[in-house]
Amino acid sequence: MRRMRFGFQQLLVLGLLLACGARGASAIYLDEDRTIFFRASFYSQASVRLSDSHGDTTPETKVGQLVQHRNFYSPELEANLTSYMNWMNNARFSWLKPDDFRFRVAGWGFYDGIYDYGTSQFNETQRHINATWPNPNLQTAFQIRSESFRCPQRRGTFNECVNEQGEAFTDIRDVFPGAEQQRPRDVYSGMQRVNELYLSYSKGPFFLRLGRQAISWGESDTIALLDQNNPFDITTGPPGAFQDVSESRIPLWTVRTSLNLFEHLGPFSSGFVEAYWVPGFIDNNTGQLPILTASPYSPARGDPQQTIRDLGLQVPIQFVLVDHLPNKSFENSRYGFRFQTVIAREHTFSVWFYRTFPSQPAPVSRGLTRLQTGGIGGVPNRVELFVTETIHKLTSVYGIGDTFFLEPIDSIIRLNAVYFENEPGFVPEINLGVGAVDNPLQILAYQGSVPVADLLRWEVGADRFFFIRALNPTNSFIWSSAVVGQYNLDETGAKDFGFAGQTKPGTTGLSKDDFVQLKQVEAFAQAHIETGYLHGRLTPALTGIANVRGTHALLADLTYRYSDSLLFALKFTYIGGEYQQLGFFRDRDQVALRVTYQIN
């Protein structure tokens, strides 16, 4: 508890220091013409758990424990370079002179002190992950990332894994070429990246943007189910629950262009086409697979290595989880096309197509492989590797959307339907052999495959402004709501899909009934309401989410704007009900205090 207080003391001291110097927020211009300017946003957030962990959640947490002290920063530098292009006025280059030419670079990074001064069990568990290779008596799950791997051999189950000279392996990269060993501190304690870096050029109806950028087609309110152009950071759970959606979206190196086709064409107006391309040989980023048992937001299950030990098998078996990244190749390029127009001055209508790697990879068993490692006194050790691989496969996505104002209910209506073709899925019998073979050793030796499914996802949303004078006599309320659903066209009695290999609490995963089932039709409703008090300084907001299967969540936010540059926020997250979707995090209730300083 002393460590928890220390974290909050840091946060409060930071807030007081900023409050003393806070004035109006404004960008910092770097030139006399005010064409180059700097903006930045910084926040420090401490989160405390409001519920005890239960079931197989590892590591265990208790009420009142500090589970996060995230210090996030995002500096931005933007320059309007149009005035610097006057050298193109001559006849030779005049046709290329831009109407607008801009440059932008933005950073993204954070430091979380949970492993340094937070509750001790988090640092204790992360230290053991991947720590003792190549000892055959590893005590925790081993997790790596690799674009390709040589072993285990896929043509059999008990092949010996040795190098070309027949010598024992001493490095994980000998077994899995190109592997990157997953170190929890590198993922959860601090990360930095160039979040955006691009040039934007426009000339008449033509627009071009080159560089690292984010693209969002389709709705992504709270839970980004329809919008999957870009990958998301899911290391802190589903986007929108414990981390802002905009903060969790991962930009990609992209070529993006658009062309205005017409201003008016009969009942149509403001028509344009848009396209983008993410070269697969440059960018194969699919996001970071959460590391098992590593953090307060790791997937809700126990250590798979402990499950194997509990089987009491005579053969030493080590669990290895390989996040198999797409190879950097032209064939793994992501791209998309979109057309949008306004119909009859009322309907903003769009259709789109894109190729992407779905946010949720599919797990598949690669069976057992005998590994020979260096031993004591020249005597080699041998251990069986049980490898589970997560597969990322390109999926075709077809979407259609319409937004319009509906006068009878005084609301803006949003309609979206998106068809995901051949998305990798999970069926216990096919992916892991659970239910297809008899005993535990046969299950571990099973060579799986990945089934695919066609999924229709949709959203019906309604937004409006209204007044409740008794609650707020001066400002209106903003209401945004939606019903989001999914229909699995490939769900049958012989192909019963599940939630990406997630097991039910207290189960071993050796029976197909141990896995959380994915219904043929899934749906949830969400609603968000907010208003402003004290001339907009105090903004309370509330988001509710409810699944038809009983899962429910409540996200509350109270933000006080001390000045344009300094904000204080109190955030509350509650999740309960059925163990599925958001319910996987039903023992992660928390309250968070955030202090934000911004130059904007």
C-alpha positions as a printed NumPy array, in Angstrom:
array([[  0.   ,   0.   ,   0.   ],
       [  2.973,   2.301,   0.57 ],
       [  3.872,   1.94 ,  -3.084],
       [  0.336,   2.808,  -4.127],
       [  0.469,   6.04 ,  -2.13 ],
       [  3.796,   6.911,  -3.684],
       [  2.252,   6.647,  -7.15 ],
       [ -0.595,   8.966,  -6.237],
       [  1.782,  11.43 ,  -4.607],
       [  3.673,  11.691,  -7.888],
       [  0.445,  12.347,  -9.732],
       [ -0.826,  14.999,  -7.317],
       [  2.514,  16.808,  -7.18 ],
       [  2.555,  16.907, -10.982],
       [ -0.943,  18.357, -11.032],
       [ -0.12 ,  21.055,  -8.496],
       [  3.043,  22.08 , -10.319],
       [  1.191,  22.349, -13.603],
       [ -1.673,  24.241, -11.99 ],
       [  0.727,  26.871, -10.661],
       [  2.028,  27.623, -14.13 ],
       [ -1.013,  26.895, -16.263],
       [ -2.467,  29.645, -18.379],
       [ -4.265,  29.61 , -21.704],
       [ -3.177,  26.889, -24.087],
       [ -1.762,  27.865, -27.444],
       [  0.496,  26.366, -30.039],
       [  4.142,  27.367, -30.118],
       [  4.978,  28.951, -33.48 ],
       [  8.557,  28.489, -34.651],
       [  8.701,  31.123, -37.402],
       [  7.589,  34.704, -37.936],
       [  5.016,  33.739, -40.576],
       [  3.385,  31.299, -38.107],
       [  3.493,  28.433, -40.589],
       [  5.457,  26.002, -38.401],
       [  4.018,  25.202, -35.024],
       [  4.389,  22.771, -32.166],
       [  1.643,  21.085, -30.147],
       [  1.829,  18.477, -27.426],
       [ -0.257,  16.514, -24.99 ],
       [  1.003,  14.914, -21.794],
       [ -0.897,  13.046, -19.125],
       [ -0.196,  11.057, -16.007],
       [ -2.802,   8.503, -14.951],
       [ -2.902,   6.316, -11.853],
       [ -5.422,   3.448, -11.754],
       [ -6.505,   1.473,  -8.696],
       [ -8.314,  -1.875,  -8.829],
       [-11.816,  -1.934,  -7.334],
       [-12.311,  -5.714,  -7.346],
       [-10.35 ,  -8.816,  -6.449],
       [ -9.264, -10.934,  -9.379],
       [-10.937, -14.321,  -9.62 ],
       [-10.855, -17.475, -11.664],
       [ -7.592, -18.062, -13.515],
       [ -6.518, -14.429, -13.76 ],
       [ -2.74 , -14.226, -13.351],
       [ -1.231, -12.37 , -11.614],
       [ -3.798, -12.042,  -8.853],
       [ -4.811,  -8.571,  -7.721],
       [ -6.678,  -7.232,  -4.704],
       [ -8.986,  -4.288,  -4.097],
       [ -7.015,  -1.076,  -3.598],
       [ -3.87 ,  -2.16 ,  -5.426],
       [ -2.252,   0.171,  -7.937],
       [ -2.49 ,  -1.481, -11.37 ],
       [ -1.321,   1.361, -13.594],
       [  0.654,   4.585, -13.465],
       [  0.793,   5.546, -17.121],
       [  2.7  ,   8.663, -18.138],
       [  1.834,   9.34 , -21.759],
       [  3.187,  11.952, -24.159],
       [  2.383,  12.893, -27.739],
       [  4.353,  15.849, -29.186],
       [  3.405,  17.102, -32.665],
       [  5.179,  19.324, -35.151],
       [  3.231,  20.581, -38.157],
       [  4.27 ,  22.92 , -40.938],
       [  2.279,  24.596, -43.686],
       [  4.862,  24.619, -46.487],
       [  2.657,  26.099, -49.204],
       [  4.362,  29.499, -49.134],
       [  7.726,  27.819, -49.616],
       [  6.65 ,  26.425, -52.975],
       [  6.58 ,  29.754, -54.856],
       [  9.62 ,  28.644, -56.85 ],
       [  7.148,  26.529, -58.847],
       [  5.426,  29.624, -60.268],
       [  7.349,  29.417, -63.524],
       [  5.652,  27.795, -66.502],
       [  7.654,  24.595, -66.223],
       [  6.316,  23.629, -62.782],
       [  3.192,  25.746, -62.391],
       [  0.907,  22.785, -63.093],
       [  2.444,  21.002, -60.077],
       [  2.376,  23.92 , -57.635],
       [  0.202,  22.792, -54.722],
       [ -2.802,  24.618, -53.405],
       [ -1.822,  23.236, -50.025],
       [  1.363,  21.457, -48.942],
       [  1.923,  20.31 , -45.348],
       [  4.286,  18.267, -43.227],
       [  3.453,  16.575, -39.948],
       [  5.367,  14.465, -37.431],
       [  3.935,  13.201, -34.142],
       [  5.431,  11.093, -31.398],
       [  3.715,   8.522, -29.194],
       [  5.148,   7.096, -26.011],
       [  4.552,   6.221, -22.407],
       [  6.203,   5.02 , -19.231],
       [  4.25 ,   2.918, -16.729],
       [  5.77 ,   2.63 , -13.269],
       [  3.802,  -0.472, -12.303],
       [  6.91 ,  -2.712, -12.465],
       [  9.171,  -0.28 , -10.629],
       [  7.091,   0.939,  -7.699],
       [  3.711,  -0.727,  -8.202],
       [  2.331,  -3.796,  -6.474],
       [  5.097,  -6.395,  -6.381],
       [  3.371,  -9.373,  -8.039],
       [  3.44 ,  -7.733, -11.473],
       [  7.197,  -7.335, -11.502],
       [  7.586, -10.817, -10.04 ],
       [  5.571, -12.555, -12.752],
       [  7.074, -10.658, -15.672],
       [ 10.628, -11.524, -14.548],
       [  9.986, -15.255, -15.   ],
       [  8.532, -15.092, -18.509],
       [ 11.058, -16.307, -21.104],
       [ 13.793, -15.955, -18.493],
       [ 15.437, -19.391, -18.442],
       [ 15.877, -20.509, -22.053],
       [ 17.213, -23.096, -22.937],
       [ 16.576, -24.882, -19.614],
       [ 14.047, -27.697, -20.293],
       [ 12.458, -27.113, -16.882],
       [ 11.024, -23.701, -17.746],
       [  8.435, -22.636, -15.207],
       [  6.297, -20.187, -17.178],
       [  4.821, -19.823, -20.649],
       [  7.354, -18.932, -23.331],
       [  6.216, -16.285, -25.814],
       [  7.943, -15.008, -28.957],
       [  7.189, -13.241, -32.229],
       [  8.481, -14.507, -35.56 ],
       [  7.904, -13.851, -39.249],
       [  8.754, -17.486, -40.008],
       [ 10.034, -20.51 , -38.129],
       [ 11.805, -23.737, -39.012],
       [ 10.77 , -25.827, -36.016],
       [  8.559, -27.458, -35.095],
       [  8.492, -29.621, -38.224],
       [  4.988, -29.605, -39.634],
       [  5.301, -32.995, -41.353],
       [  5.264, -34.934, -38.08 ],
       [  4.81 , -34.666, -34.367],
       [  7.977, -35.987, -32.692],
       [ 10.738, -34.666, -34.949],
       [ 14.071, -33.863, -33.391],
       [ 15.041, -30.226, -33.693],
       [ 18.795, -29.783, -34.172],
       [ 20.958, -27.526, -36.292],
       [ 22.637, -28.525, -39.534],
       [ 25.737, -29.814, -37.713],
       [ 23.616, -31.892, -35.363],
       [ 24.584, -29.752, -32.4  ],
       [ 22.279, -28.65 , -29.621],
       [ 20.422, -25.35 , -29.901],
       [ 21.44 , -22.615, -27.498],
       [ 19.402, -19.676, -28.807],
       [ 15.683, -19.351, -29.415],
       [ 16.42 , -17.905, -32.877],
       [ 18.044, -21.207, -33.854],
       [ 14.645, -22.842, -33.458],
       [ 12.477, -19.979, -34.67 ],
       [ 14.403, -17.926, -37.288],
       [ 13.731, -14.213, -37.012],
       [ 12.18 , -14.653, -33.585],
       [ 11.889, -11.78 , -31.175],
       [ 11.671, -12.853, -27.564],
       [  8.817, -11.076, -25.811],
       [  9.988,  -9.132, -22.763],
       [  7.023,  -7.821, -20.774],
       [  8.859,  -4.697, -19.596],
       [  9.493,  -3.712, -23.231],
       [  5.75 ,  -3.902, -23.923],
       [  4.048,  -2.81 , -20.721],
       [  6.573,  -0.61 , -18.913],
       [  7.381,   1.779, -21.737],
       [  7.157,   2.135, -25.51 ],
       [  7.943,   4.892, -27.993],
       [  7.278,   5.284, -31.686],
       [  6.944,   7.801, -34.471],
       [  3.185,   7.791, -34.547],
       [  2.693,   9.977, -37.62 ],
       [  5.141,  11.18 , -40.232],
       [  3.744,  12.347, -43.557],
       [  3.573,  14.919, -46.33 ],
       [  0.176,  16.113, -47.58 ],
       [ -0.239,  17.569, -51.06 ],
       [ -3.41 ,  18.925, -52.664],
       [ -3.956,  20.441, -56.087],
       [ -7.471,  21.221, -57.214],
       [ -9.582,  18.065, -56.786],
       [ -6.552,  15.861, -56.113],
       [ -5.146,  14.994, -52.674],
       [ -2.116,  12.851, -51.771],
       [ -0.636,  11.912, -48.399],
       [  2.574,   9.889, -48.082],
       [  3.926,   8.48 , -44.847],
       [  2.9  ,   6.977, -41.536],
       [ -0.764,   7.735, -40.894],
       [ -4.03 ,   6.283, -39.59 ],
       [ -7.184,   5.529, -41.567],
       [-10.653,   4.951, -40.121],
       [-13.505,   3.683, -42.3  ],
       [-16.613,   2.496, -40.488],
       [-17.75 ,   3.203, -36.955],
       [-15.384,   2.607, -34.031],
       [-17.38 ,   3.876, -31.047],
       [-16.063,   2.401, -27.78 ],
       [-15.384,  -1.065, -29.251],
       [-13.804,  -0.985, -32.717],
       [-15.617,  -3.921, -34.323],
       [-16.364,  -2.517, -37.78 ],
       [-13.293,  -0.312, -38.231],
       [-10.258,  -2.545, -38.84 ],
       [ -8.224,  -0.667, -41.466],
       [ -5.465,  -0.119, -38.922],
       [ -4.38 ,  -2.435, -36.104],
       [ -5.051,  -1.54 , -32.48 ],
       [ -2.979,  -1.735, -29.344],
       [ -4.857,  -4.293, -27.229],
       [ -2.226,  -4.795, -24.526],
       [ -4.464,  -2.887, -22.098],
       [ -7.63 ,  -4.688, -23.129],
       [-10.225,  -3.799, -25.753],
       [ -9.873,  -0.252, -27.171],
       [-12.186,   2.157, -25.426],
       [-12.438,   0.265, -22.13 ],
       [ -9.107,   1.06 , -20.438],
       [ -7.434,   3.121, -23.174],
       [ -8.786,   5.781, -25.53 ],
       [ -9.653,   4.451, -29.006],
       [ -7.624,   7.202, -30.697],
       [ -4.604,   6.394, -28.543],
       [ -4.79 ,   2.66 , -29.224],
       [ -5.04 ,   2.929, -33.04 ],
       [ -1.671,   2.112, -34.672],
       [ -0.79 ,   4.133, -37.815],
       [  0.873,   2.4  , -40.776],
       [  3.23 ,   3.477, -43.56 ],
       [  0.646,   4.328, -46.188],
       [  0.109,   5.925, -49.569],
       [ -3.287,   7.642, -49.446],
       [ -5.02 ,   9.618, -52.179],
       [ -8.427,  11.027, -53.014],
       [-10.061,  12.714, -55.995],
       [-13.144,  14.939, -55.957],
       [-15.35 ,  13.76 , -58.815],
       [-18.138,  16.318, -58.813],
       [-19.831,  19.034, -56.773],
       [-23.295,  18.466, -58.218],
       [-24.614,  15.653, -60.386],
       [-28.404,  15.424, -60.367],
       [-29.456,  14.358, -56.853],
       [-25.794,  13.702, -55.936],
       [-23.327,  16.216, -54.55 ],
       [-19.809,  16.296, -53.083],
       [-18.76 ,  13.016, -54.645],
       [-15.212,  11.718, -54.229],
       [-13.175,   8.523, -54.387],
       [-10.422,   7.596, -51.963],
       [ -7.779,   4.866, -51.984],
       [ -4.832,   3.76 , -49.867],
       [ -2.015,   1.218, -49.994],
       [  0.157,  -0.123, -47.171],
       [  3.189,  -1.792, -48.83 ],
       [  3.556,  -5.212, -47.229],
       [  7.293,  -5.281, -47.834],
       [  7.636,  -2.126, -45.688],
       [  4.989,  -2.463, -42.976],
       [  3.735,  -5.778, -41.555],
       [  2.579,  -4.35 , -38.21 ],
       [ -0.422,  -6.237, -36.808],
       [ -0.22 ,  -4.881, -33.283],
       [  1.255,  -6.44 , -30.177],
       [ -0.171,  -9.753, -29.01 ],
       [ -0.823,  -9.426, -25.239],
       [  1.703, -11.369, -23.177],
       [  0.243, -14.06 , -20.948],
       [  0.398, -13.525, -17.162],
       [  2.499, -10.369, -17.61 ],
       [  0.356,  -7.399, -16.638],
       [ -2.857,  -6.267, -14.936],
       [ -4.467,  -6.344, -18.398],
       [ -3.178,  -9.71 , -19.653],
       [ -5.798, -12.145, -21.018],
       [ -7.924, -13.652, -18.271],
       [ -6.409, -17.102, -17.996],
       [ -3.714, -18.853, -15.996],
       [ -0.248, -19.951, -16.966],
       [ -0.518, -22.621, -19.718],
       [  2.72 , -24.161, -18.462],
       [  1.075, -24.833, -15.108],
       [ -1.827, -26.541, -16.894],
       [  0.624, -28.866, -18.654],
       [  2.428, -29.631, -15.376],
       [ -0.9  , -30.465, -13.727],
       [ -1.459, -33.218, -16.321],
       [  1.31 , -35.232, -14.681],
       [  2.783, -36.456, -17.976],
       [  6.044, -38.398, -17.878],
       [  7.462, -36.478, -20.863],
       [  8.789, -32.951, -20.064],
       [  6.764, -30.553, -22.205],
       [  7.293, -26.805, -22.565],
       [  4.546, -24.474, -23.818],
       [  5.621, -21.939, -26.466],
       [  3.319, -19.283, -27.913],
       [  4.474, -17.926, -31.285],
       [  2.836, -14.806, -32.675],
       [  3.5  , -15.58 , -36.341],
       [  3.743, -12.204, -38.052],
       [  3.004, -11.862, -41.776],
       [  6.168, -11.95 , -43.854],
       [  7.299,  -8.612, -45.227],
       [  6.266,  -9.162, -48.841],
       [  4.278,  -7.483, -51.585],
       [  1.58 , -10.171, -51.245],
       [  0.877,  -9.02 , -47.681],
       [  0.088,  -5.453, -48.728],
       [ -3.052,  -3.882, -47.309],
       [ -5.148,  -1.575, -49.485],
       [ -8.619,  -0.118, -49.831],
       [-11.021,   1.923, -51.993],
       [-13.956,   4.109, -50.973],
       [-16.606,   6.205, -52.72 ],
       [-18.675,   8.788, -50.858],
       [-21.373,  11.242, -51.901],
       [-24.337,  13.169, -50.525],
       [-27.716,  12.077, -51.905],
       [-30.639,  14.509, -52.077],
       [-28.798,  16.843, -49.679],
       [-29.698,  14.52 , -46.803],
       [-27.912,  11.187, -46.987],
       [-24.118,  10.948, -46.654],
       [-23.649,   7.632, -48.421],
       [-20.43 ,   5.642, -48.804],
       [-19.268,   2.231, -49.995],
       [-15.823,   0.752, -49.463],
       [-13.6  ,  -2.263, -49.873],
       [-10.294,  -3.016, -48.187],
       [ -7.888,  -5.837, -47.382],
       [ -6.661,  -6.07 , -43.823],
       [ -5.35 ,  -8.327, -41.093],
       [ -8.175,  -8.746, -38.547],
       [ -7.587,  -7.366, -35.078],
       [ -7.961, -10.816, -33.499],
       [ -5.503, -13.491, -34.75 ],
       [ -6.491, -17.164, -34.685],
       [ -4.588, -19.65 , -32.459],
       [ -3.613, -23.049, -33.891],
       [ -1.695, -25.986, -32.449],
       [  1.568, -26.993, -34.164],
       [  1.935, -30.147, -32.08 ],
       [  4.994, -31.468, -30.28 ],
       [  8.592, -31.189, -31.403],
       [ 11.553, -32.749, -29.665],
       [ 14.132, -30.104, -28.929],
       [ 17.758, -30.797, -28.054],
       [ 19.419, -28.073, -25.999],
       [ 22.782, -27.671, -24.338],
       [ 23.043, -29.578, -21.058],
       [ 25.386, -29.962, -18.121],
       [ 28.792, -31.583, -18.67 ],
       [ 28.233, -31.934, -22.394],
       [ 25.155, -34.141, -21.915],
       [ 22.313, -32.61 , -23.978],
       [ 18.891, -31.934, -22.517],
       [ 15.788, -32.919, -24.422],
       [ 12.341, -31.459, -24.023],
       [  9.16 , -31.561, -26.071],
       [  7.955, -28.148, -27.271],
       [  4.186, -27.733, -27.44 ],
       [  3.807, -24.819, -29.839],
       [  0.661, -22.757, -30.261],
       [  0.837, -20.307, -33.143],
       [ -1.324, -17.238, -33.725],
       [ -2.128, -16.721, -37.404],
       [ -2.68 , -13.404, -39.185],
       [ -4.352, -13.78 , -42.594],
       [ -5.476, -11.083, -44.996],
       [ -9.24 , -10.672, -45.074],
       [-11.438,  -8.899, -47.632],
       [-13.861,  -6.365, -46.176],
       [-16.886,  -4.872, -47.986],
       [-18.776,  -2.003, -46.376],
       [-21.713,   0.308, -46.933],
       [-22.83 ,   3.211, -44.78 ],
       [-25.394,   5.992, -44.641],
       [-25.785,   8.954, -42.287],
       [-28.831,  11.222, -42.304],
       [-31.03 ,  13.413, -40.133],
       [-34.377,  11.92 , -39.11 ],
       [-36.737,  14.758, -38.189],
       [-39.489,  12.782, -36.348],
       [-37.009,  11.838, -33.615],
       [-34.761,  14.896, -34.11 ],
       [-31.685,  12.685, -34.424],
       [-28.803,  11.858, -36.724],
       [-29.034,   8.221, -37.813],
       [-25.955,   6.141, -38.659],
       [-26.275,   2.888, -40.588],
       [-23.331,   0.614, -41.363],
       [-23.092,  -2.919, -42.715],
       [-19.678,  -4.551, -43.2  ],
       [-18.997,  -8.004, -44.648],
       [-15.749,  -9.737, -43.611],
       [-14.877, -12.503, -46.042],
       [-12.718, -15.483, -44.98 ],
       [-11.756, -14.141, -41.575],
       [ -9.589, -16.605, -39.598],
       [-11.598, -18.228, -36.822],
       [-11.401, -20.702, -33.978],
       [-13.081, -24.127, -33.692],
       [-11.585, -26.238, -30.842],
       [-11.652, -29.496, -32.826],
       [ -9.973, -27.928, -35.873],
       [ -7.491, -25.469, -34.363],
       [ -6.379, -27.469, -31.329],
       [ -7.737, -30.993, -31.818],
       [ -9.783, -30.734, -28.644],
       [-12.666, -33.198, -29.044],
       [-11.116, -34.678, -32.188],
       [ -8.659, -36.955, -30.323],
       [ -8.886, -38.803, -27.021],
       [ -6.145, -38.263, -24.447],
       [ -4.1  , -35.207, -23.359],
       [ -0.879, -36.336, -25.044],
       [ -2.71 , -36.789, -28.362],
       [ -4.209, -33.328, -27.996],
       [ -0.78 , -31.804, -27.389],
       [  0.625, -33.676, -30.407],
       [ -2.233, -32.589, -32.695],
       [ -1.339, -30.586, -35.83 ],
       [ -4.132, -28.058, -36.294],
       [ -5.416, -25.858, -39.086],
       [ -7.283, -22.553, -39.193],
       [-10.912, -22.444, -40.354],
       [-12.296, -19.277, -41.918],
       [-15.7  , -17.689, -41.657],
       [-17.728, -15.043, -43.448],
       [-19.045, -12.508, -40.94 ],
       [-21.648,  -9.801, -41.409],
       [-21.261,  -6.996, -38.89 ],
       [-23.6  ,  -4.032, -38.633],
       [-24.38 ,  -0.911, -36.638],
       [-27.519,   1.171, -36.227],
       [-26.745,   4.387, -34.373],
       [-28.606,   7.516, -33.292],
       [-27.131,  10.842, -32.079],
       [-28.93 ,  13.935, -30.845],
       [-28.769,  17.053, -28.694],
       [-31.457,  17.788, -26.1  ],
       [-32.085,  19.797, -22.942],
       [-33.051,  18.639, -19.455],
       [-33.478,  21.983, -17.7  ],
       [-33.876,  20.413, -14.278],
       [-30.412,  18.82 , -14.557],
       [-28.636,  21.485, -16.589],
       [-30.405,  24.804, -17.181],
       [-27.714,  26.282, -19.439],
       [-26.168,  23.544, -21.611],
       [-27.539,  20.735, -23.722],
       [-26.859,  17.04 , -23.384],
       [-25.114,  15.072, -26.143],
       [-26.493,  11.579, -26.696],
       [-24.884,   8.955, -28.887],
       [-26.155,   5.385, -29.053],
       [-25.813,   2.331, -31.258],
       [-26.694,  -1.317, -31.6  ],
       [-23.825,  -3.373, -33.014],
       [-24.199,  -6.951, -34.193],
       [-22.461,  -9.83 , -35.888],
       [-23.815, -12.791, -37.86 ],
       [-21.557, -15.774, -38.587],
       [-22.59 , -17.252, -41.931],
       [-20.388, -20.331, -41.445],
       [-21.621, -21.392, -38.012],
       [-23.027, -24.941, -38.178],
       [-23.489, -27.866, -35.83 ],
       [-20.296, -29.401, -37.188],
       [-18.348, -26.099, -37.07 ],
       [-19.053, -24.445, -33.73 ],
       [-16.889, -21.32 , -33.464],
       [-15.402, -19.985, -30.227],
       [-13.756, -16.795, -28.928],
       [-10.183, -17.128, -30.269],
       [ -9.175, -19.97 , -27.94 ],
       [-10.352, -18.309, -24.714],
       [-11.094, -20.951, -22.072],
       [-13.725, -20.72 , -19.357],
       [-12.526, -20.02 , -15.795],
       [-11.344, -23.113, -13.938],
       [-11.024, -25.337, -17.018],
       [ -8.001, -27.044, -18.581],
       [ -8.817, -26.579, -22.266],
       [ -8.791, -30.355, -22.866],
       [-12.518, -30.478, -23.658],
       [-14.322, -28.524, -26.355],
       [-16.831, -27.454, -23.702],
       [-13.977, -25.688, -21.875],
       [-13.904, -22.934, -24.512],
       [-16.1  , -19.839, -24.586],
       [-18.576, -20.23 , -27.408],
       [-19.192, -17.645, -30.098],
       [-22.891, -17.56 , -30.947],
       [-24.053, -17.413, -34.539],
       [-25.607, -14.023, -33.806],
       [-23.911, -11.66 , -31.357],
       [-25.103,  -8.161, -30.506],
       [-24.571,  -5.413, -27.974],
       [-25.969,  -1.936, -27.379],
       [-24.001,   1.068, -26.248],
       [-25.024,   4.576, -25.226],
       [-22.98 ,   7.655, -24.354],
       [-24.242,  10.844, -22.746],
       [-22.39 ,  13.977, -21.673],
       [-23.002,  17.627, -20.872],
       [-21.115,  20.676, -19.642],
       [-21.265,  22.774, -16.5  ],
       [-19.428,  25.9  , -15.299],
       [-19.274,  27.327, -18.826],
       [-17.871,  24.077, -20.174],
       [-15.176,  23.65 , -17.521],
       [-16.8  ,  20.593, -15.914],
       [-17.828,  17.773, -18.253],
       [-19.407,  14.615, -16.871],
       [-19.798,  11.711, -19.323],
       [-21.256,   8.231, -18.999],
       [-21.053,   5.256, -21.375],
       [-23.049,   2.063, -20.946],
       [-22.583,  -1.178, -22.858],
       [-24.827,  -4.251, -22.663],
       [-24.541,  -7.531, -24.542],
       [-27.571,  -9.69 , -25.297],
       [-25.796, -12.548, -23.49 ],
       [-25.638, -10.609, -20.238],
       [-22.263,  -8.877, -20.274],
       [-22.476,  -5.232, -19.247],
       [-20.059,  -2.376, -18.691],
       [-20.216,   1.131, -17.299],
       [-17.57 ,   3.728, -18.15 ],
       [-17.804,   7.067, -16.324],
       [-15.654,  10.152, -16.831],
       [-15.632,  13.465, -14.996],
       [-13.305,  16.063, -16.549],
       [-12.503,  19.456, -15.052],
       [-10.805,  22.   , -17.315],
       [ -8.751,  24.191, -14.987],
       [ -7.498,  26.069, -18.03 ],
       [ -7.173,  25.414, -21.743],
       [ -3.86 ,  23.723, -21.025],
       [ -4.538,  21.836, -17.796],
       [ -7.251,  19.226, -17.285],
       [ -8.1  ,  16.87 , -14.434],
       [-10.169,  13.722, -15.032],
       [-11.623,  11.02 , -12.824],
       [-12.422,   7.789, -14.693],
       [-14.376,   4.762, -13.517],
       [-14.609,   1.389, -15.272],
       [-16.976,  -1.406, -14.247],
       [-17.466,  -4.669, -16.205],
       [-19.717,  -7.544, -15.153],
       [-22.002, -10.323, -16.291],
       [-21.37 , -13.174, -18.71 ],
       [-17.784, -14.295, -19.36 ],
       [-17.433, -13.318, -23.034],
       [-16.266, -10.317, -25.109],
       [-15.849,  -7.442, -22.599],
       [-16.751,  -9.929, -19.871],
       [-13.266, -11.445, -20.133],
       [-12.204,  -8.4  , -18.078],
       [-15.01 ,  -8.52 , -15.542],
       [-12.554,  -8.694, -12.63 ],
       [-10.666,  -5.561, -13.759],
       [-12.922,  -2.824, -12.309],
       [-10.86 ,   0.271, -11.62 ],
       [-10.891,   3.974, -10.846],
       [ -8.301,   6.255, -12.419],
       [ -7.141,   9.819, -11.833],
       [ -5.627,  11.607, -14.832],
       [ -3.831,  14.942, -15.074],
       [ -3.388,  16.267, -18.624],
       [ -1.229,  19.155, -19.796],
       [ -1.537,  20.248, -23.41 ],
       [ -0.144,  22.789, -25.818],
       [ -2.697,  23.141, -28.588]])
